[in-house]
């Protein structure tokens, strides 16, 4: 495993690449990886560069122990949430994980509070450490949940659970997080990243790049589509994918009991994805 040569050195992140999997680590451990010192722009840059690299199939987002991300950096004390310049945005990051063409797995290996948790909610798959604390606590700081949390949470966990999370600002452990539907697995903290990496490598090896990219796009877009529109999109995507050799290669590899040799592009240059994005979906 080595540092990705295509990426610059970051102050607040560490990015390493192992084959087709890039691991992006929020790396301000003395501040429990609080979101500050330029981390917002650096994470957007790392996401964008990984998405443009066809050699990268899956991105894993995690935090340098002992936390995933403590949320906003409170170094400014009582003024932390009182200054909003003309460019202020509560979006959290200009490039949400759901906008990428590659799967993003959040290995939430420690506490994720406020923006720390809402960033993880933008990922496609989330694994939680059992004994860490999680919460969208902003109403207890005099503001509200950010990073599209009012859009994501009702769709992930339903309006009742979303209201409890957002309106109370209470914290909960990993078991409760998965019980609520925020993630798919709860594990001991030391097992979270290895499990996420194993899942990432399985996706990178055994799934067709264009198929995963198109399925991810449709999953997130389905929040804003009705049943008929989803059915139509599934048919359209099938037709496009069936015209590519990967639709044959998947069956060949299965019959021959070997790893598939995919040739489709997983990145935003993919013809299937280019057409989907051109329609604003």
C-alpha positions in Angstrom: 0.0 0.0 0.0 1.5 3.3 -1.0 0.6 7.0 -1.2 -1.3 7.8 -4.4 1.2 9.5 -6.7 -1.5 11.5 -8.6 -2.6 13.2 -5.5 -0.9 16.2 -3.8 0.2 16.2 -0.2 -2.7 17.4 2.0 -2.5 19.1 5.4 -5.6 17.5 6.8 -5.9 14.2 4.9 -3.9 11.1 4.2 -4.7 9.3 0.9 -3.3 5.9 0.2 -4.0 3.5 -2.6 -4.1 -0.3 -2.6 -4.8 -1.5 -6.1 -8.2 -0.1 -7.1 -9.1 1.1 -3.6 -8.3 4.6 -2.4 -8.5 5.2 1.4 -9.0 8.8 2.4 -8.3 9.4 6.1 -9.3 12.5 7.9 -6.0 13.3 9.6 -6.1 15.8 12.4 -6.0 13.3 15.3 -5.0 16.0 17.9 -8.3 17.7 17.1 -10.2 14.4 16.8 -10.2 15.1 13.0 -12.4 18.1 13.5 -13.5 19.7 10.2 -11.1 22.7 10.0 -7.8 24.0 8.6 -8.9 23.6 5.0 -10.2 20.1 5.3 -13.4 21.1 3.5 -11.5 22.0 0.3 -9.0 19.3 0.6 -11.6 16.5 0.9 -13.5 17.9 -2.1 -10.2 17.9 -4.1 -9.3 14.3 -3.1 -12.8 13.1 -3.9 -12.7 14.8 -7.4 -9.2 13.4 -8.2 -10.1 9.9 -7.1 -13.3 10.1 -9.2 -11.4 11.1 -12.3 -8.9 8.2 -12.0 -10.3 5.2 -13.8 -7.8 3.0 -11.9 -9.6 3.7 -8.7 -12.9 1.7 -8.3 -13.9 2.4 -4.7 -13.2 5.1 -2.1 -13.1 4.4 1.6 -13.5 7.4 4.0 -12.2 7.0 7.5 -10.6 8.9 10.4 -7.3 8.8 12.1 -7.9 7.2 15.6 -9.4 7.8 18.1 -12.2 9.4 16.1 -13.9 9.5 12.7 -14.7 13.2 12.9 -15.6 15.4 15.8 -17.5 17.8 13.6 -16.8 21.5 13.3 -13.6 22.7 14.8 -14.6 24.7 17.9 -11.2 26.5 18.3 -13.0 29.8 17.7 -15.0 29.2 20.9 -18.4 31.0 21.0 -17.7 32.6 17.6 -17.5 29.2 15.9 -21.0 29.5 14.4 -21.5 33.3 14.3 -19.5 34.3 11.2 -21.0 33.7 7.8 -19.3 35.4 4.9 -20.9 35.9 1.4 -19.6 32.5 0.3 -21.0 30.6 3.3 -22.7 27.3 2.6 -24.1 24.7 5.0 -23.6 22.1 2.3 -20.5 20.8 4.2 -18.5 20.0 1.1 -18.8 21.2 -2.5 -18.5 17.6 -3.8 -20.8 15.3 -1.8 -19.8 11.7 -1.8 -23.1 10.8 -3.5 -22.2 12.9 -6.6 -19.1 10.7 -7.4 -19.3 7.8 -9.9 -17.5 5.4 -7.6 -18.9 3.9 -4.4 -17.8 5.6 -1.2 -17.7 3.5 2.0 -17.6 5.3 5.3 -15.6 3.3 7.8 -16.9 5.2 10.8 -14.2 3.9 13.2 -14.9 6.3 16.1 -16.9 9.3 17.3 -18.8 11.1 14.5 -20.5 14.2 15.8 -22.4 16.9 13.9 -20.8 17.5 10.5 -18.7 14.3 11.2 -21.8 12.2 11.0 -23.6 14.2 8.2 -20.5 13.7 6.0 -20.7 9.9 6.6 -24.4 10.1 5.7 -23.4 11.3 2.2 -21.5 8.1 1.6 -23.1 5.1 -0.1 -22.3 2.4 2.6 -21.6 3.0 6.3 -20.0 0.7 8.9 -20.1 1.9 12.5 -17.9 1.3 15.5 -20.0 -0.2 18.3 -18.9 1.9 21.3 -18.4 5.3 19.7 -20.8 8.2 19.9 -22.8 9.6 17.0 -25.3 12.4 16.6 -26.4 15.5 14.6 -26.0 17.7 17.6 -26.2 21.2 16.0 -29.5 22.2 17.6 -27.6 21.9 20.9 -25.1 24.5 19.6 -27.7 27.0 18.4 -27.7 26.1 14.7 -29.2 23.2 12.7 -28.0 20.0 11.0 -26.0 20.6 7.8 -24.6 18.8 4.7 -28.1 18.0 3.4 -29.0 16.1 6.5 -32.6 17.2 6.3 -32.8 15.6 2.8 -30.8 12.5 3.5 -32.1 11.5 7.0 -35.8 11.2 6.2 -35.0 9.1 3.2 -32.7 6.8 5.1 -34.6 6.4 8.4 -38.1 7.8 7.9 -39.5 11.1 9.1 -40.1 10.0 12.7 -36.5 8.8 13.3 -35.1 11.7 11.4 -37.0 14.1 13.6 -35.7 12.4 16.7 -32.1 12.7 15.5 -32.4 16.3 14.2 -34.7 17.9 16.8 -33.1 16.4 19.9 -29.4 16.6 18.9 -29.0 13.5 21.1 -26.0 11.1 20.7 -26.2 7.4 20.5 -23.9 4.4 20.0 -23.2 2.3 16.9 -25.8 -0.4 17.7 -28.5 2.3 17.8 -27.1 3.9 14.6 -27.6 0.6 12.7 -30.9 -0.1 14.4 -32.1 3.3 13.1 -30.9 2.4 9.6 -28.0 4.8 9.4 -25.6 2.0 8.4 -25.4 -1.7 7.4 -23.0 -3.1 10.0 -21.8 -2.4 13.6 -18.4 -3.8 14.6 -15.7 -3.3 17.2 -13.8 -0.2 16.4 -10.7 -2.0 15.3 -12.6 -4.1 12.8 -14.4 -1.3 11.1 -11.7 -0.2 8.6 -10.6 -3.8 7.7 -14.2 -4.7 7.0 -14.7 -1.7 4.9 -11.5 -2.4 2.9 -12.5 -6.0 2.4 -15.9 -4.9 1.1 -14.2 -2.3 -1.1 -11.8 -4.8 -2.7 -14.7 -7.2 -3.3 -16.5 -4.5 -5.2 -13.4 -3.4 -7.1 -12.7 -6.9 -8.3 -16.0 -8.6 -8.8 -18.5 -5.9 -10.0 -18.6 -4.2 -13.4 -17.5 -0.6 -13.1 -20.2 0.9 -15.3 -22.9 -1.2 -13.7 -22.0 0.0 -10.2 -21.7 3.6 -11.3 -25.0 3.6 -13.0 -26.7 1.7 -10.1 -25.3 4.2 -7.6 -26.5 7.2 -9.7 -30.0 5.7 -9.9 -30.2 4.8 -6.2 -29.6 8.4 -5.2 -31.7 9.9 -8.0 -34.6 7.6 -7.0 -35.2 9.8 -4.0 -36.6 12.4 -6.5 -38.3 10.0 -9.0 -41.6 8.2 -9.1 -41.9 4.4 -9.7 -42.5 4.7 -13.4 -39.5 7.0 -13.9 -37.3 4.5 -12.0 -38.6 1.6 -14.1 -37.9 3.6 -17.3 -34.4 4.5 -16.1 -33.6 0.9 -15.3 -34.7 -0.2 -18.8 -32.6 2.5 -20.4 -29.5 1.7 -18.4 -29.9 -2.0 -19.1 -30.0 -1.3 -22.8 -26.8 0.7 -22.7 -24.9 -1.7 -20.5 -26.0 -4.7 -22.5 -24.3 -3.2 -25.6 -20.9 -3.3 -23.8 -18.6 -6.3 -23.6 -18.8 -6.3 -19.8 -22.3 -7.8 -20.1 -20.7 -10.8 -21.7 -17.5 -10.8 -19.6 -19.5 -11.1 -16.3 -21.1 -14.3 -17.6 -17.9 -15.6 -19.1 -16.0 -15.1 -15.8 -18.8 -16.8 -13.8 -19.0 -19.8 -16.1 -15.2 -20.1 -16.2 -14.9 -19.7 -12.4 -12.3 -16.8 -12.6 -12.1 -13.1 -11.8 -13.7 -10.9 -14.4 -11.6 -8.7 -16.6 -13.7 -5.6 -16.9 -13.1 -3.0 -19.7 -15.8 -0.4 -18.9 -14.9 2.9 -17.4 -16.1 3.6 -13.9 -15.4 7.3 -14.1 -17.5 10.3 -15.1 -16.2 9.9 -18.7 -18.3 6.7 -19.0 -20.8 7.1 -21.9 -23.7 5.8 -19.7 -23.0 8.2 -16.9 -22.3 11.2 -19.2 -25.8 10.8 -20.6 -27.3 10.5 -17.2 -25.6 13.6 -15.9 -26.4 15.6 -19.1 -30.1 15.2 -18.2 -29.4 16.7 -14.8 -30.0 13.4 -12.9 
